[in-house]
Amino acid sequence: MSKNKISKTKGGHKTWRGIAVLLAMFIVPMWICGVFDSPDASQKPSHVTLSASVSYGEGQFVVSNHDVFDWINVELEINGAGFKSGFKTETSIMIANTVYTVGALQFAKSDGTRFNPFLMKPQTITIRCDTPNGSGTETLKW
């Protein structure tokens, strides 16, 4: 009977040793490949100040991207505060060193109210987008 107890104990150690070896076979390669590494500072998105200019006249906003990189997922907001209360429009891309014309009536609030250049004066425009180096914003005032 004591022989059975010894066999079970040895078998138990072999089982745990086998599990430990299997875990080591999977965890060590994953750790080496960086699966368990926390993101370092170079991987965190940073804030980028955009190089932009905007002029307004005859119901049209003229937006210039003066950066050497494209703006992606671009949001423009007139007379707003943090993209919550102003008149907004979006576009997928604004190419580097390119000028765009955006009609004033393309800007709308979430309830559908359009920016009316005959009844309202543009005071600020904020540009928000993705860049190769992180999120970019620029607010310009008239």
Backbone bond lengths (Angstrom), bond angles and torsions (degrees), N, CA, C in turn:
res aa  C-N    CA-C-N  psi(-1)  N-CA   C-N-CA  omega(-1)  CA-C   N-CA-C  phi
1 M - - - 1.429 - - 1.524 111.84 -
2 S 1.304 117.22 -40.48 1.449 119.19 178.39 1.518 111.43 -64.63
3 K 1.327 115.22 -27.19 1.456 118.76 177.16 1.527 110.95 -63.94
4 N 1.332 118.31 -39.03 1.447 122.27 176.89 1.515 111.18 -63.43
5 K 1.321 116.80 -41.41 1.466 119.70 178.88 1.526 110.49 -62.85
6 I 1.298 116.37 -42.49 1.464 119.49 179.15 1.521 109.74 -64.73
7 S 1.299 118.24 -42.35 1.454 121.62 179.10 1.521 111.27 -61.21
8 K 1.313 116.79 -42.15 1.457 120.20 -179.92 1.520 110.65 -65.90
9 T 1.281 116.45 -41.70 1.462 120.16 179.68 1.527 110.23 -63.41
10 K 1.313 116.20 -46.28 1.455 118.82 178.27 1.519 111.13 -63.72
11 G 1.331 116.21 -40.17 1.462 119.62 177.80 1.522 110.88 -62.48
12 G 1.331 117.16 -39.56 1.458 121.29 178.17 1.512 111.62 -62.01
13 H 1.312 116.54 -42.47 1.472 119.92 177.95 1.519 111.01 -65.40
14 K 1.310 116.27 -38.16 1.455 119.95 178.59 1.523 110.08 -65.57
15 T 1.334 116.62 -38.59 1.464 120.14 179.68 1.524 110.06 -64.05
16 W 1.336 116.56 -47.84 1.471 119.24 -179.89 1.526 111.70 -64.96
17 R 1.319 115.36 -37.93 1.459 119.15 177.92 1.527 109.69 -64.02
18 G 1.307 117.71 -40.85 1.465 122.03 178.54 1.524 111.68 -63.79
19 I 1.345 115.59 -42.10 1.467 119.56 177.87 1.533 110.05 -63.81
20 A 1.326 116.03 -42.83 1.466 119.72 179.77 1.527 110.86 -62.08
21 V 1.328 116.68 -40.88 1.468 120.19 179.13 1.525 110.38 -65.09
22 L 1.340 116.71 -43.48 1.463 119.93 178.80 1.527 111.56 -62.63
23 L 1.329 116.63 -44.46 1.465 119.55 177.63 1.526 111.15 -60.55
24 A 1.312 115.63 -43.67 1.466 119.27 179.63 1.523 111.00 -62.77
25 M 1.320 116.11 -34.76 1.464 119.15 -179.91 1.521 111.41 -66.89
26 F 1.335 117.76 -28.85 1.465 120.15 -179.32 1.520 112.57 -96.17
27 I 1.310 117.82 -39.81 1.466 120.94 -174.96 1.525 111.74 -73.46
28 V 1.318 118.25 -44.20 1.467 120.46 -177.92 1.527 111.67 -59.72
29 P 1.348 120.19 -48.74 1.471 118.55 177.76 1.534 113.09 -62.56
30 M 1.341 116.78 -37.12 1.467 119.20 178.62 1.529 110.20 -66.22
31 W 1.325 117.48 -38.77 1.460 120.88 178.55 1.526 110.38 -65.80
32 I 1.332 115.97 -40.84 1.468 120.47 178.92 1.528 110.18 -63.65
33 C 1.332 117.19 -37.82 1.470 121.37 179.93 1.518 112.51 -77.48
34 G 1.320 118.23 -6.11 1.452 120.46 175.83 1.506 115.07 90.77
35 V 1.328 118.52 13.59 1.461 120.01 -179.37 1.515 110.96 -63.68
36 F 1.338 117.94 -36.08 1.451 121.30 -176.64 1.526 113.00 -95.64
37 D 1.315 117.73 -1.53 1.460 119.99 179.84 1.513 110.65 -71.80
38 S 1.314 116.49 142.76 1.467 119.95 173.77 1.518 108.29 -81.73
39 P 1.343 117.28 151.28 1.465 118.77 -179.32 1.525 110.56 -64.16
40 D 1.311 115.92 138.13 1.456 118.94 177.94 1.525 109.83 -89.58
41 A 1.309 115.26 176.46 1.463 120.76 -175.05 1.523 112.41 -61.28
42 S 1.329 117.80 -29.96 1.460 119.32 -178.56 1.521 112.17 -71.29
43 Q 1.335 118.46 -18.19 1.452 121.48 -179.53 1.527 112.30 -93.16
44 K 1.329 118.07 -13.47 1.453 120.41 -179.33 1.522 109.69 -74.03
45 P 1.337 117.27 137.17 1.459 118.57 177.59 1.521 110.37 -64.27
46 S 1.297 116.09 142.08 1.457 120.09 179.34 1.522 109.21 -114.18
47 H 1.303 115.71 166.92 1.457 121.27 178.40 1.527 108.91 -93.57
48 V 1.317 115.74 133.43 1.460 121.88 -177.67 1.525 108.40 -119.14
49 T 1.325 116.88 129.66 1.456 120.97 172.76 1.524 107.55 -85.27
50 L 1.320 115.17 125.56 1.464 120.52 -176.43 1.523 110.98 -81.11
51 S 1.309 115.60 151.73 1.451 121.79 172.82 1.529 106.78 -101.60
52 A 1.329 115.04 99.22 1.465 120.44 -174.05 1.515 109.87 -137.51
53 S 1.320 113.81 158.09 1.466 119.94 169.64 1.516 107.03 -139.73
54 V 1.333 115.27 148.00 1.463 121.20 179.81 1.517 108.07 -138.55
55 S 1.312 115.39 133.86 1.464 120.07 172.50 1.520 107.45 -125.19
56 Y 1.339 115.37 161.59 1.459 119.51 -177.52 1.521 108.85 -136.00
57 G 1.313 115.32 137.24 1.450 120.93 176.16 1.516 111.07 -174.11
58 E 1.329 115.94 142.34 1.461 123.11 176.58 1.537 112.97 53.51
59 G 1.333 115.49 41.48 1.462 120.09 176.68 1.520 114.80 74.21
60 Q 1.329 117.58 15.16 1.463 121.85 -178.04 1.535 110.01 -129.21
61 F 1.321 115.06 137.49 1.458 121.17 171.25 1.527 106.89 -99.74
62 V 1.318 116.34 131.95 1.461 121.71 177.10 1.529 106.68 -108.70
63 V 1.333 115.51 110.84 1.466 122.80 -175.40 1.513 108.55 -108.09
64 S 1.339 116.01 127.30 1.469 121.50 179.77 1.516 110.45 -115.57
65 N 1.318 116.23 128.12 1.458 122.43 172.91 1.526 106.93 -93.95
66 H 1.331 116.91 104.83 1.466 122.12 -178.94 1.530 112.35 -91.30
67 D 1.335 116.74 0.45 1.460 119.89 -179.13 1.529 111.19 -75.81
68 V 1.335 115.70 165.25 1.464 121.31 177.79 1.528 110.88 -91.29
69 F 1.333 116.93 6.06 1.455 122.17 178.90 1.529 109.41 -129.62
70 D 1.321 115.47 155.90 1.465 121.40 178.79 1.525 109.95 -74.81
71 W 1.324 115.86 150.98 1.454 122.36 171.21 1.527 106.47 -97.70
72 I 1.309 116.89 130.44 1.467 122.61 -177.97 1.532 108.64 -115.26
73 N 1.342 116.87 147.77 1.471 122.37 179.90 1.527 110.74 51.93
74 V 1.304 115.69 57.78 1.463 122.69 -171.65 1.529 110.69 -82.51
75 E 1.330 115.31 133.21 1.459 122.66 172.91 1.524 107.61 -121.58
76 L 1.311 116.39 134.39 1.459 122.42 177.02 1.523 107.35 -119.67
77 E 1.330 117.01 137.99 1.461 121.11 179.74 1.526 109.91 -133.98
78 I 1.337 115.39 130.20 1.473 122.34 176.72 1.529 108.41 -101.49
79 N 1.338 116.27 134.70 1.468 123.64 174.33 1.525 112.60 50.64
80 G 1.289 117.33 45.50 1.461 120.24 -178.34 1.505 112.54 -118.37
81 A 1.325 112.92 -179.01 1.459 120.80 177.45 1.524 107.38 -136.85
82 G 1.299 116.89 96.12 1.456 121.14 176.71 1.510 115.02 67.66
83 F 1.312 117.16 33.54 1.459 123.58 177.21 1.533 111.66 60.98
84 K 1.336 115.95 35.60 1.454 119.83 178.63 1.521 112.85 -117.45
85 S 1.314 118.06 -31.63 1.468 118.55 -171.31 1.523 114.42 -127.08
86 G 1.311 117.57 -4.61 1.456 119.35 -174.95 1.516 114.13 -92.57
87 F 1.319 113.97 -171.71 1.462 123.01 177.69 1.524 107.11 -94.78
88 K 1.338 117.00 126.34 1.460 120.61 -171.52 1.522 112.41 -122.20
89 T 1.315 114.18 155.51 1.461 122.52 168.45 1.522 106.98 -146.60
90 E 1.314 116.48 160.25 1.468 121.76 -177.54 1.519 110.59 -135.19
91 T 1.312 114.44 155.88 1.464 121.76 170.95 1.525 107.74 -149.52
92 S 1.296 116.80 156.37 1.467 119.81 -175.35 1.530 112.93 -76.26
93 I 1.335 117.67 -31.74 1.463 119.08 -176.10 1.522 110.78 -155.54
94 M 1.319 115.50 145.70 1.470 123.16 168.85 1.523 105.48 -129.01
95 I 1.313 115.22 113.64 1.463 123.17 -174.10 1.536 110.67 -68.94
96 A 1.323 115.92 144.42 1.462 122.20 178.34 1.524 111.39 -55.66
97 N 1.331 115.75 142.48 1.469 123.63 177.87 1.525 112.67 53.30
98 T 1.322 115.77 42.66 1.460 121.59 -179.35 1.524 109.08 -129.42
99 V 1.339 115.89 148.61 1.459 122.71 -179.93 1.526 108.42 -108.59
100 Y 1.339 116.13 134.73 1.457 122.30 -179.33 1.517 110.03 -123.18
101 T 1.316 116.25 144.43 1.461 122.44 174.77 1.526 107.70 -109.86
102 V 1.333 115.25 127.56 1.461 121.08 -178.25 1.522 107.62 -125.10
103 G 1.312 116.93 120.36 1.453 121.17 178.39 1.519 111.71 -66.16
104 A 1.328 116.91 141.62 1.467 122.00 -177.24 1.521 111.63 -59.30
105 L 1.332 117.60 -34.58 1.463 120.21 -178.19 1.530 113.31 -74.38
106 Q 1.335 118.03 -4.73 1.469 120.69 174.29 1.525 111.68 -76.73
107 F 1.326 116.85 -14.64 1.462 121.32 179.80 1.525 109.12 -89.52
108 A 1.344 116.07 129.72 1.459 120.42 -179.06 1.524 110.29 -143.66
109 K 1.337 115.20 155.84 1.466 121.51 173.01 1.519 108.29 -84.39
110 S 1.316 116.30 170.98 1.467 120.23 -178.69 1.526 112.44 -64.56
111 D 1.337 117.53 -23.23 1.475 120.17 178.61 1.534 112.10 -86.04
112 G 1.344 117.47 0.33 1.458 121.57 177.60 1.521 114.87 98.29
113 T 1.325 117.87 -7.42 1.464 121.41 178.55 1.526 109.43 -64.38
114 R 1.317 116.69 126.38 1.468 122.26 -179.32 1.518 111.14 -89.31
115 F 1.331 115.37 151.37 1.459 120.66 172.60 1.518 107.68 -71.29
116 N 1.330 117.04 121.13 1.466 122.16 -178.72 1.524 108.09 -107.61
117 P 1.331 117.93 106.82 1.460 120.84 -175.52 1.541 112.84 -67.88
118 F 1.359 117.79 -13.21 1.464 120.10 177.82 1.523 111.26 -84.83
119 L 1.318 117.42 -21.39 1.462 121.79 -179.07 1.521 113.25 -109.34
120 M 1.319 117.40 -19.03 1.463 121.95 -175.86 1.519 110.17 -129.59
121 K 1.314 113.71 148.77 1.461 120.00 177.04 1.529 108.28 -105.93
122 P 1.338 118.68 130.57 1.469 118.72 174.96 1.525 109.52 -68.97
123 Q 1.324 115.66 128.70 1.464 120.38 179.57 1.524 112.04 -108.96
124 T 1.337 115.42 -39.35 1.471 120.36 177.21 1.519 109.10 -140.72
125 I 1.310 114.45 154.81 1.464 121.07 169.11 1.523 106.45 -134.62
126 T 1.328 114.91 132.95 1.466 120.95 178.32 1.515 108.08 -116.98
127 I 1.322 114.90 133.53 1.460 122.14 177.01 1.520 106.67 -111.18
128 R 1.315 115.77 130.24 1.463 121.17 176.36 1.525 107.50 -131.97
129 C 1.343 116.82 137.01 1.472 120.25 -177.36 1.518 110.51 -161.97
130 D 1.320 114.73 174.29 1.462 122.14 171.78 1.525 107.77 -97.34
131 T 1.322 115.77 142.44 1.459 121.81 177.47 1.524 108.04 -129.21
132 P 1.313 118.71 170.40 1.473 119.98 177.00 1.531 112.73 -61.39
133 N 1.343 117.52 -20.43 1.465 121.31 -176.46 1.521 113.76 -109.25
134 G 1.322 118.81 12.08 1.462 121.94 179.89 1.519 111.49 126.77
135 S 1.319 115.34 -167.16 1.470 121.17 179.99 1.514 110.23 -75.07
136 G 1.321 115.81 139.89 1.456 120.56 179.96 1.516 111.19 -121.29
137 T 1.332 116.21 142.82 1.459 121.51 174.86 1.520 109.82 -142.70
138 E 1.301 113.86 155.33 1.467 121.94 174.04 1.505 107.10 -156.30
139 T 1.331 117.41 131.20 1.452 122.73 175.02 1.520 108.64 -116.61
140 L 1.316 116.23 126.70 1.459 121.54 -179.94 1.523 108.45 -118.17
141 K 1.330 115.93 144.99 1.473 122.01 -179.56 1.516 110.20 -118.07
142 W 1.333 114.14 151.80 1.464 119.15 174.80 1.493 109.63 -102.14
